[in-house]
Amino acid sequence: MTAQFRIALAGNPNSGKTTLFNALTGSRQHVGNYPGVTVEKKEGVYRLENTTIDIVDLPGTYSLTAYSEEEVVARDFLIFEKPQVIVNIIDAANLERNLYLTTQFLELGIPVVIALNMIDAARDRGIEIKEDRLAEYLGVPVVPIIARTGFGTRKLMEETVRQAAKKKEWKPKSISYGEDIDSTLLVLEEKIIASNFLTDTYPGRWVAIKYLESDQQIISRGRKENAALSAELEKEVEAVSRHLLETMETYPEAMVADHRYGYIKGILQKGVISHKYDKDRLYTSDRIDKVLTNRFLGPLFMGLVLFGLYTFTFNYSELPVTWLESLFGQLSLLADHLLPDGQVKSLVISGIIDGVGGVLGFVPLIMFMFFGIAILEDSGYLARVAFMLDRIFRIFGLNGSSVMAYILSGGIAGGCAVPGVMATRTLRSPKERMATLLTAPFMNCGAKLPVLALFIGAFFSENKAQYMFFFTILSWTVALVLAKLLRVTVLRGESTPFVLELPPYRFPTLKGLIIHTWEKTWQYIKKAGTVILGISIIIWAMMTYPGLPAKDKERFALQRQEIEAAYPAQSVAGGNMAVSEQEVAERARLLAEINRAEAGMALRYSMAGRIGIALEKVSFLAGFDWRTNIALIGGVAAKEVILSTLGTAYSLGGDQEGNVSLGQVLAADPDWNPVKALSVLLFISYYAPCFVTVICITREAGSWKWGAFSMIFNTVFAFLLAILVYQLGSLFY
């Protein structure tokens, strides 16, 4: 008989939680969002003999107090979903800090199994941990593991299944917080239990602690349940807060935190942990950081790393990108051969193959880029980037906390502005948070990456890595300058301090890198096969209808008849007139010219063509023609649509043949040149964020006005920059 359990993984950021989740679930996982919020939800399956274990990877968090949405999500999942066991992943080299979250799990009463992770790194630092004593004093199982290599993970899951099978009732643990807090807790707990106040959901003592910690989520629920009792509890907390402030110059939440750490320290001093080396000794990570985070050498090395990433990406992805472009070219030729002339054939070739194929053709490049970024992230280097850039960010009114939002948005190319905007929740200053979320979309997200690759490959092919590096540095520069502009105008305010704990350097595992790379790449492929496909079909329809007037169709038909009469396709039967190969070729060339002219005029007559031509009255200042205008409008929905729209436009216009890539068509087009390509690239890099990002900005900022501001401000800035570059460049080109 097969048993099935549901467990949760929880732990601090950088504790190795995601590494363990990937090691356990492998490809048997899926990613979504928690209902009603934008916090990422990961679930997977692990099989142990006859037992199936559903694993939920909770957001990384330092506590269960509702200071951030991640903490609220993690806590609500535990309380309302009630998994049988929570596996608490702890960094063995930072035991005291990591156990702070553990104490809160124990106070909640949920069954816990501690995964003592990175035990090898702790031993390298001379840290010896007696896990049996730690288990005895905490009253929960403790299993040493190395998630990166898989050491101890089976034993961990066996212990987890053992605990889940016991079906324990939740038994909250009591920790002493000092005489003043404990006496108040007793009073609060008695009133809470006597009135059955929130106790159907939470333990009574835990509710009392949350009132002392000023947990706004619990207080808000309490006011809805019983406003009078909630007011009474708040009055008790106010009295003890006043007393602590007058006598000890502290607050209840600070006292609670201090005593939790005191409880942890008391356990660790009972022979649980010992240090073989001096605590002040420099370890390997520290010695590496003396070079890699050096004030002068650090930024130089960071630049070399980024340049190396782009060189690796372009050099190794060039061949598979060419193969895919050739594959889609062959598909176009096959569809042209098999399908009869008509709208269905046009839709398949121009709307689907040339449209979506233009996006999917860059999958290898996206995959290589994500692989490189996964190495930087899993090794711990990205945290060093945030640390080093803090000094620079302060000049522009931000701090190092904004760095990760920029990186997630595509600061090293290949991210997404949506998680970047959401990452600003960790910023404590509302003004810094707003400045960061409004400028994060200026980064080169994964949607912009294939667009950059297309134009750089077509017009700057000899220096692809250099131009990619240039656009990365430029995106950071533009974002920071505009953030400074916002911070000295509409978002004036003081900068806040930045605190960051650097994780130790680690060797990434191949399995972890493959999982991270495939997750991001599959999201890109899925988007191309759903959202981009749908938009491509809509834009194809807009570029196809209403079509040419009847009189123009007749005119082109007459031109064809004239060519066919002047150049017969074959010898006249029984006659002496023979048709040479040159005449056959000339006939085909002239007919192709007529077809292109008809297709081009039909595109101009279409709904999208008319919109693009109307916009040319202004867009000519930046060098944008009507076809480019159509693509840029589509890019507001999703930046990848720019590629699919250009592919469809040049296909419908008769400029793109099945065996020729879009980049080759643009490079050969006399209306395009490097100056125009640079102007278009700059506009695409900085104009209105995609629709999903605008919605995210609106939700995170709490007002649609900021979403509208982002669209208008970004587009005006991008257009003025494009005009400047095009007009100046045209003087010299």
Secondary structure, DSSP 8 states (H G I E B T S, - for coil): --EEEEEEEEE-TTSSHHHHHHHHHTTSEEEEE-TTS--EEEEEEEEETTEEEEEEE----S-SSSSSHHHHHHHHIIIII--SEEEEEEEGGGHHHHHHHHHHHHHHT--EEEEEE-HHHHHHTTEEE-HHHHHHHHTS-EEE-BTTTTBTHHHHHHHHHHHHHTT-----------HHHHHHHHHHHHHHHHTT-STTTS-HHHHHHHHHTT-HHHHHHHHHH-HHHHHHHHHHHHHHHHHHHHHHS--HHHHHHHHHHHHHHHHHTTTTEEESS-TT---HHHHHHHHHT-TTHHHHHHHHHHHHHHHHHHHHHHHHHHHHHHHHHHHHHHHHHHS-SSHHHHIIIIIIIHHHHHHHTTHHHHHHHHHHHHHHHHHTHHHHHHHHHHHHHHHTT--THHHHHHIIIIITSSB-HHHHHHGGGG-S-HHHHHHHHHHGGGS-BTTHHHHHHHHHHHH-GGGHHHHHHHHHHHHHHHHHHHHHHHHTTTT------------------HHHHHHHHHHHHHHHHHHHHTHHHHHHHHHHHHHHSS---HHHHHHHHHHHHHHHHHS-SS--TTSS----HHHHHHHHHHHHHHHHHHHHHHHHHSHHHHHHHHHHHHHGGGT--HHHHHHHHHTTT-TTHHHHHHHHHHHHTT---TTS-HHHHHHH-TT--HHHHHHHHHHHHHSS--HHHHHHHHHHHTSHHHHHHHHHHHHHHHHHHHHHHHHHHHHH-
